[in-house]
């Protein structure tokens, strides 16, 4: 499988790990997961904006390409690897070696990989619960996806142990923040709610799109709020998943209330 490493086309299996790599040693890097294709809306411009903003926060050189060049590279890799249909692209950017916790330079490297995705843009997600092992908090970089993802890994382990389909992380004040892989939303009557970025949740790309297209209130709410909800769903680059239960609470399918949005997400 071909990938692009620092603007060079390579065989992904030929890429060797440098033990001084700062992403490996310190998690000093960022990533974006981008879903595009004939059945999906293209939001690479949102991804690119978030990446550039995060690079500035980390005093890290932005990757040497534009949003349009990013789209071109995704298409190039899809053609070379003979991938047809919807694509899941992973873009990783990290700081070059040097220093301990205090880095010695801002120079970055990047790796771009593309694969087929068959995940639907809208799907049922099963049951959801609350994590007791992991919390999130707002920081200067909490809006972005970083290579330091242990709270989400721990929550994912807890989710598997509890045999849940998804799990919600709270902030350090006990407010609803996000799930271990997505942004959280719920519907009460005709109103849609999502946790405020002040909780420390990631400023997800699909979250941004939803907030631009629908009227959504950003709030600080405790888990008990979900008992009042009629529907609960989450969003990430792959699309939207809705849930049918939380503890003893049963939820309805929000498809009717999200019909306008779903038509935009699946343009064909």
C-alpha positions as CSV (number, residue, x, y, z in Angstrom):
1,X,0.0,0.0,0.0
2,X,1.3,3.4,-1.0
3,X,1.4,6.4,1.3
4,X,2.9,9.9,1.2
5,X,5.6,10.7,3.7
6,X,7.0,14.3,3.7
7,X,5.7,14.7,0.1
8,X,7.4,11.5,-1.1
9,X,5.4,8.5,-2.3
10,X,6.5,5.4,-0.3
11,X,5.5,1.8,0.5
12,X,3.9,2.1,4.0
13,X,5.6,-1.1,5.1
14,X,9.0,0.5,4.3
15,X,8.6,3.3,6.8
16,X,10.8,2.6,9.8
17,X,10.2,3.9,13.3
18,X,13.0,6.2,14.7
19,X,13.2,5.6,18.5
20,X,13.9,9.3,18.9
21,X,10.6,10.2,17.2
22,X,8.9,12.7,19.4
23,X,5.4,11.4,18.6
24,X,6.6,8.0,19.8
25,X,8.4,9.4,22.9
26,X,6.1,12.2,24.0
27,X,3.0,12.2,21.8
28,X,4.2,15.4,20.3
29,X,2.0,15.5,17.3
30,X,-1.4,15.8,15.8
31,X,-3.7,13.8,13.5
32,X,-6.8,14.3,11.4
33,X,-9.2,11.5,10.2
34,X,-11.0,12.6,7.1
35,X,-13.8,10.8,5.3
36,X,-14.5,11.7,1.7
37,X,-16.0,10.0,-1.4
38,X,-18.9,9.9,-3.8
39,X,-21.5,9.3,-1.0
40,X,-20.0,11.9,1.5
41,X,-19.7,15.6,1.9
42,X,-16.1,16.8,1.7
43,X,-15.1,18.7,4.8
44,X,-11.3,18.7,4.3
45,X,-11.2,22.4,4.6
46,X,-12.5,22.2,8.1
47,X,-9.9,19.5,8.9
48,X,-7.2,21.6,7.4
49,X,-8.2,24.7,9.4
50,X,-8.2,22.8,12.7
51,X,-4.8,21.3,11.9
52,X,-3.2,24.7,11.2
53,X,-4.7,26.2,14.3
54,X,-3.4,23.3,16.4
55,X,0.1,23.6,14.9
56,X,0.2,27.2,15.9
57,X,-0.7,26.3,19.5
58,X,2.1,23.7,19.6
59,X,4.6,26.0,17.9
60,X,4.9,23.4,15.2
61,X,5.5,24.1,11.5
62,X,2.4,23.5,9.5
63,X,2.7,20.8,6.8
64,X,3.9,22.2,3.4
65,X,0.7,21.9,1.5
66,X,-2.6,23.8,1.0
67,X,-6.1,22.4,1.5
68,X,-6.4,21.9,-2.3
69,X,-3.1,20.0,-2.4
70,X,-4.3,17.8,0.5
71,X,-7.4,16.9,-1.6
72,X,-5.1,16.2,-4.6
73,X,-2.9,13.9,-2.5
74,X,-5.9,12.0,-1.3
75,X,-7.1,11.5,-4.9
76,X,-3.5,10.5,-5.9
77,X,-3.3,7.8,-3.3
78,X,-6.7,6.5,-4.0
79,X,-5.8,6.1,-7.7
80,X,-2.4,4.6,-7.1
81,X,-3.8,2.1,-4.6
82,X,-6.9,1.4,-6.8
83,X,-9.4,2.4,-4.1
84,X,-12.9,3.1,-5.2
85,X,-15.8,4.4,-3.1
86,X,-15.7,6.3,0.2
87,X,-12.3,6.9,1.7
88,X,-10.9,7.2,5.2
89,X,-7.8,9.3,5.2
90,X,-5.4,9.6,8.2
91,X,-3.1,12.6,8.3
92,X,-0.4,12.6,11.0
93,X,1.9,15.6,11.8
94,X,4.6,15.4,14.4
95,X,7.7,17.4,15.5
96,X,11.2,16.4,14.4
97,X,13.5,14.9,17.1
98,X,15.4,16.9,19.6
99,X,14.9,17.8,23.3
100,X,13.0,16.2,26.1
101,X,9.7,17.7,27.2
102,X,11.0,21.0,25.9
103,X,11.5,20.5,22.1
104,X,14.5,22.0,20.3
105,X,12.8,22.8,17.1
106,X,9.5,23.4,15.3
107,X,10.2,21.4,12.1
108,X,7.5,18.9,11.4
109,X,7.1,15.7,9.4
110,X,3.8,14.3,8.0
111,X,2.3,11.0,6.9
112,X,-0.8,10.6,4.7
113,X,-2.6,7.2,4.4
114,X,-5.8,6.4,2.6
115,X,-8.1,3.3,3.0
116,X,-11.6,2.3,2.0
117,X,-14.4,2.9,4.6
118,X,-17.8,1.2,4.5
119,X,-19.2,2.8,7.6
120,X,-22.6,4.4,6.8
121,X,-23.1,8.1,7.4
122,X,-26.1,7.4,9.7
123,X,-26.5,4.3,11.8
124,X,-27.9,2.8,15.0
125,X,-25.3,2.7,17.8
126,X,-26.7,0.5,20.5
127,X,-26.3,1.3,24.2
128,X,-24.3,4.1,25.9
129,X,-22.9,4.6,29.4
130,X,-20.7,6.9,31.5
131,X,-17.0,6.4,32.0
132,X,-15.7,6.3,35.6
133,X,-12.1,5.8,34.6
134,X,-11.4,8.8,32.4
135,X,-12.2,12.5,32.4
136,X,-11.3,15.4,30.1
137,X,-10.6,19.1,30.8
138,X,-10.2,22.2,28.8
139,X,-6.6,23.1,27.7
140,X,-5.1,25.2,25.0
141,X,-5.0,22.2,22.7
142,X,-8.1,20.2,23.8
143,X,-10.0,21.4,20.7
144,X,-7.7,19.3,18.5
145,X,-6.8,15.6,18.0
146,X,-3.4,15.0,19.5
147,X,-1.2,11.9,19.6
148,X,-1.7,11.8,23.4
149,X,-5.0,9.9,23.5
150,X,-4.7,7.8,26.7
151,X,-8.0,9.1,28.3
152,X,-9.8,7.9,25.3
153,X,-7.9,4.6,25.2
154,X,-8.8,4.0,28.9
155,X,-12.4,4.8,28.2
156,X,-12.4,2.4,25.3
157,X,-11.1,-0.4,27.5
158,X,-13.8,0.4,30.1
159,X,-16.5,0.4,27.3
160,X,-15.4,-3.1,26.2
161,X,-15.4,-4.4,29.8
162,X,-18.9,-3.1,30.4
163,X,-20.1,-4.4,27.1
164,X,-21.3,-1.0,25.9
165,X,-21.5,0.2,22.4
166,X,-20.2,3.7,23.3
167,X,-19.1,5.5,26.5
168,X,-19.3,9.1,27.6
169,X,-16.5,11.0,29.3
170,X,-17.3,13.7,31.8
171,X,-15.2,16.8,32.5
172,X,-13.5,17.4,35.8
173,X,-16.7,19.0,37.2
174,X,-18.8,16.0,36.3
175,X,-20.4,17.6,33.2
176,X,-21.1,15.7,30.0
177,X,-18.2,16.2,27.6
178,X,-18.0,13.7,24.7
179,X,-17.8,10.0,23.9
180,X,-14.5,8.1,23.6
181,X,-14.6,8.6,19.8
182,X,-17.2,11.3,19.0
183,X,-19.0,14.4,20.0
184,X,-22.2,14.0,22.0
185,X,-25.7,15.4,21.2
186,X,-29.1,14.9,22.6
187,X,-32.7,16.0,21.7
188,X,-35.4,17.2,24.0
189,X,-38.6,17.9,22.2
190,X,-37.6,20.1,19.3
191,X,-34.3,21.3,20.8
192,X,-30.9,19.9,20.2
193,X,-28.1,20.2,22.8
194,X,-24.3,19.5,22.8
195,X,-21.6,19.9,25.5
196,X,-19.8,23.3,25.5
197,X,-16.2,23.3,24.4
198,X,-15.5,24.6,28.0
199,X,-15.8,21.0,29.1
200,X,-12.6,20.2,27.1
201,X,-14.3,18.1,24.4
202,X,-12.7,18.0,21.0
203,X,-14.0,20.6,18.5
204,X,-15.0,17.9,16.1
205,X,-15.4,18.6,12.4
206,X,-18.8,17.0,12.1
207,X,-19.8,18.9,15.3
208,X,-18.8,22.1,13.6
209,X,-20.8,21.2,10.5
210,X,-23.9,20.3,12.6
211,X,-23.7,23.6,14.5
212,X,-23.5,25.6,11.3
213,X,-26.5,23.8,9.8
214,X,-28.9,23.3,12.7
215,X,-29.8,25.3,15.8
216,X,-27.9,23.7,18.6
217,X,-27.5,24.9,22.2
218,X,-24.0,24.4,23.7
219,X,-24.4,23.7,27.4
220,X,-22.8,22.5,30.6
221,X,-25.0,19.6,31.8
222,X,-24.8,16.7,34.2
223,X,-25.4,13.1,33.1
224,X,-28.9,13.2,34.6
225,X,-29.9,15.4,31.6
226,X,-29.8,12.4,29.4
227,X,-32.8,10.9,31.3
228,X,-34.8,13.8,30.0
229,X,-33.7,13.3,26.4
230,X,-35.9,11.9,23.7
231,X,-32.9,10.9,21.5
232,X,-29.1,10.8,21.9
233,X,-26.6,10.7,19.1
234,X,-22.9,11.3,18.5
235,X,-20.9,12.6,15.5
236,X,-17.4,12.2,14.1
237,X,-15.8,12.2,10.7
238,X,-17.5,8.9,9.8
239,X,-21.0,10.4,10.3
240,X,-23.7,10.1,12.9
241,X,-24.7,7.3,15.3
242,X,-27.8,7.3,17.4
243,X,-28.3,5.3,20.6
244,X,-31.3,3.3,21.8
245,X,-30.6,3.2,25.5
246,X,-28.8,4.7,28.5
247,X,-29.1,2.8,31.8
248,X,-32.9,2.1,31.9
249,X,-33.8,5.0,29.5
250,X,-34.9,4.1,26.0
251,X,-34.4,6.5,23.1
252,X,-36.1,7.1,19.8
253,X,-34.5,7.3,16.4
254,X,-33.7,11.0,15.6
255,X,-33.8,10.5,11.8
256,X,-36.9,12.6,11.3
257,X,-35.5,15.5,13.2
258,X,-32.1,15.3,11.4
259,X,-33.6,14.7,7.9
260,X,-32.3,18.1,6.6
261,X,-28.8,17.4,7.9
262,X,-28.7,13.8,6.7
263,X,-29.5,15.0,3.1
264,X,-26.4,17.3,3.3
265,X,-24.2,14.5,4.6
266,X,-25.2,12.1,1.8
267,X,-25.3,14.4,-1.3
268,X,-26.3,11.7,-3.8
